[in-house]
Amino acid sequence: MRLTRVYIDQPLAPGARVTLPESAGAHLVRVLRLREGEACVLFNGDGHDYDARLLSAGKRGVEAEVDAVRIVDNESPLRLVLLQGIARGEKMDLILQKATELGVAAIAPVFADRTEVRLDGERLEKRVAHWRSVVTSACEQSGRARVPEVLAPRGLAEAAASLDADALKLTLDPLGEHRFDTLTPSVVGGIVIGIGPEGGWSEKDRVILRTHGFSGLRLGPRVLRTETAGLAAIAALQAKFGDL
């Protein structure tokens, strides 16, 4: 039987006793009905899984003890970064969840010219915290022990300027110069795939992308929705260059 994995933002080592976050403890005890002495798996994003067992499961909290540590080697050899125009509500959650399952190394949410979601201040902080929670939950389910970074949202120009200069930067374009059968990515900086928001990239956005080294990649003749485009591109790139 597959053991439940729980993410906790704490240092872990064999013999350590840790108090689980309230949400994680509630999930193990109230939802999965684990009891004292039963096993679970903890991870904190350092590339390891930590076999643990519950020491206590009471009203004052859930405590576990780490018994052993195991290296988890299921990360893609291809560093993939998703530059994603911020989408609305559940669409953005879906993109983050599935991109994590597909093995991206980082997600850079951007405010594009046609972004419909307006966030600032406390509302922005809460949304970013929610997005990071979506990503860690996807790691729990998919078995990843490295948590993809969710960068703070920025304007497209600022985000594009901060990207690794050695990365191959692509955006989907039915008339783009690159095709999958001729694509040869740099192995130094990996690949950045840029996906527009619901309304797509505007001409202003496209100028910014070209200025910062983005070129077009053909992924068939049809126009894909924002929640489809990035995931299809990531899966295809992983199949050819990453998770072989």
C-alpha positions in Angstrom: 0.0 0.0 0.0 1.3 3.5 -0.9 2.1 5.6 2.1 0.8 9.1 2.4 3.5 11.8 1.8 3.2 15.1 3.7 5.2 18.2 3.1 6.5 20.1 6.1 8.7 23.2 6.0 11.2 22.0 8.7 14.6 20.4 8.8 14.3 16.6 8.9 16.7 13.8 10.0 16.5 10.3 11.3 15.6 10.4 15.0 14.0 13.8 14.8 10.6 14.4 16.4 8.5 16.9 14.6 5.1 18.5 15.2 3.2 18.5 11.9 1.5 21.6 10.6 -2.2 21.7 11.6 -3.5 21.0 8.1 -1.1 18.1 7.5 -1.9 16.6 10.9 -5.6 16.9 10.4 -5.4 15.2 7.0 -3.5 12.2 8.4 -5.6 11.8 11.5 -9.1 13.0 10.6 -9.2 12.1 6.9 -6.9 9.1 6.6 -7.6 7.9 10.1 -4.0 7.2 11.0 -3.3 6.4 14.6 -0.3 6.4 16.9 2.4 4.0 15.7 1.2 4.1 12.1 3.6 5.0 9.2 3.7 8.0 6.9 6.3 9.8 4.7 7.5 13.3 5.3 9.5 15.5 2.9 10.7 19.1 3.0 11.9 19.7 -0.6 15.5 18.7 0.0 15.4 15.7 -2.4 14.7 13.1 0.2 11.8 11.2 1.6 11.7 10.6 5.4 10.0 7.5 6.7 8.2 8.4 9.9 5.6 7.1 12.3 3.1 8.9 14.4 3.9 9.4 18.1 0.8 11.2 19.1 -2.5 12.2 17.5 -4.4 14.3 20.0 -6.2 17.6 20.3 -3.0 19.4 21.1 -1.4 18.4 17.8 0.1 15.5 15.8 3.7 14.5 16.4 5.9 12.2 14.3 9.3 10.6 14.6 11.6 10.2 11.6 12.9 6.6 11.3 14.9 6.7 8.1 15.8 8.8 5.1 15.8 7.9 1.4 17.1 9.8 -1.7 14.4 10.4 -4.2 15.7 10.6 -7.8 12.7 11.4 -10.0 13.6 14.9 -11.2 13.9 15.6 -14.9 17.4 16.1 -16.3 15.9 19.0 -18.3 15.4 22.2 -16.4 12.0 23.5 -17.5 10.6 26.9 -16.4 7.0 27.9 -17.2 6.5 31.6 -17.8 2.8 31.8 -17.4 0.4 34.7 -18.0 -1.7 34.7 -14.9 -5.1 33.0 -15.5 -8.3 33.2 -13.5 -9.1 31.1 -10.4 -9.2 27.3 -11.0 -7.5 27.6 -14.4 -4.3 28.9 -12.7 -4.6 26.2 -10.1 -4.9 23.5 -12.7 -1.9 24.9 -14.6 0.3 24.9 -11.5 -0.8 21.5 -10.4 -0.3 19.7 -13.7 3.0 21.6 -14.5 4.3 20.3 -11.2 3.3 16.7 -11.9 5.0 17.0 -15.3 8.3 18.1 -13.7 8.8 21.8 -14.2 11.6 23.3 -12.1 9.9 26.7 -11.6 6.9 28.7 -12.5 7.0 32.4 -13.1 3.6 34.0 -13.1 3.5 37.2 -15.1 1.1 40.1 -15.6 0.7 40.4 -19.4 -1.1 43.1 -21.4 -4.3 41.0 -21.6 -4.2 39.6 -18.0 -7.7 39.7 -16.6 -6.7 39.1 -13.0 -5.7 42.2 -11.0 -3.8 41.5 -7.8 -1.9 43.7 -5.4 -1.0 44.0 -1.7 -2.5 41.6 0.7 -4.6 39.9 -2.0 -1.5 39.2 -4.1 0.3 37.7 -1.1 -2.6 35.4 -0.3 -2.9 34.3 -3.9 0.8 33.5 -4.1 0.6 31.5 -0.8 -2.3 29.6 -2.3 -0.4 28.8 -5.5 2.6 27.5 -3.5 0.2 25.3 -1.5 -1.2 23.9 -4.8 2.4 23.1 -5.9 3.4 21.4 -2.6 0.2 19.3 -2.7 1.0 18.3 -6.2 4.4 17.2 -5.0 2.8 15.1 -2.2 0.7 13.3 -4.7 3.2 12.9 -7.5 6.2 11.7 -5.4 8.4 14.7 -6.1 10.8 15.5 -3.3 11.9 18.8 -4.9 9.3 21.6 -4.8 9.2 23.8 -7.9 9.7 27.4 -7.1 6.7 29.7 -7.6 8.2 33.1 -8.2 6.6 36.3 -7.1 4.4 37.7 -10.0 5.9 40.4 -12.0 5.3 42.4 -15.2 6.3 40.5 -18.4 9.2 42.7 -19.2 10.7 42.4 -15.7 10.2 38.7 -15.5 11.6 38.1 -19.0 14.7 40.2 -18.2 15.5 38.0 -15.1 15.6 34.7 -16.9 18.7 32.6 -17.3 20.6 34.0 -20.3 21.7 30.4 -21.3 18.1 29.0 -21.5 16.3 28.4 -24.8 13.3 30.7 -24.6 10.2 29.6 -26.5 6.6 30.6 -26.9 4.0 28.7 -28.9 3.3 30.0 -32.4 1.7 28.0 -35.3 4.0 29.9 -37.6 7.1 29.8 -35.4 10.6 29.0 -36.7 11.1 26.0 -34.4 9.6 22.6 -34.9 10.0 19.7 -32.4 11.8 17.5 -35.0 14.5 20.2 -35.5 14.7 21.6 -31.9 18.0 21.4 -30.2 17.9 23.0 -26.8 20.8 24.3 -24.8 21.6 21.8 -22.0 23.2 24.6 -19.9 20.2 26.7 -19.1 17.3 24.4 -20.0 14.1 25.7 -21.6 11.7 28.5 -20.7 8.3 28.1 -22.3 6.2 31.3 -22.3 2.4 30.9 -22.3 0.0 33.9 -22.5 -3.1 34.5 -20.4 -6.7 33.8 -21.5 -6.5 36.5 -24.1 -3.2 35.4 -25.4 0.0 37.6 -26.0 -0.7 41.0 -27.4 1.6 42.5 -30.0 3.1 44.6 -27.2 3.9 41.4 -25.3 5.3 39.7 -28.4 7.7 42.6 -28.8 8.9 42.2 -25.2 9.3 38.5 -25.7 11.3 38.9 -28.9 13.5 41.6 -27.2 14.4 39.1 -24.5 15.3 36.3 -26.8 12.0 34.3 -27.2 11.3 32.6 -30.5 8.3 30.7 -31.7 7.7 26.9 -31.4 5.2 25.1 -33.5 2.9 22.7 -31.7 0.3 22.0 -34.3 -2.0 24.3 -36.3 -4.6 24.8 -33.7 -4.8 27.6 -31.1 -4.8 26.1 -27.5 -6.3 27.6 -24.4 -3.9 28.9 -21.7 -4.7 25.9 -19.5 -3.9 23.5 -22.3 -1.0 25.1 -24.1 1.7 25.0 -21.4 0.9 21.5 -20.3 1.0 20.2 -23.8 4.3 21.9 -24.5 5.8 20.7 -21.2 4.7 17.1 -21.9 6.2 17.2 -25.4 9.5 18.7 -24.3 9.8 16.2 -21.4 9.2 13.3 -23.8 11.9 14.5 -26.2 14.5 16.0 -24.0 13.7 15.2 -20.3 11.9 12.2 -18.9 12.9 9.7 -21.5 
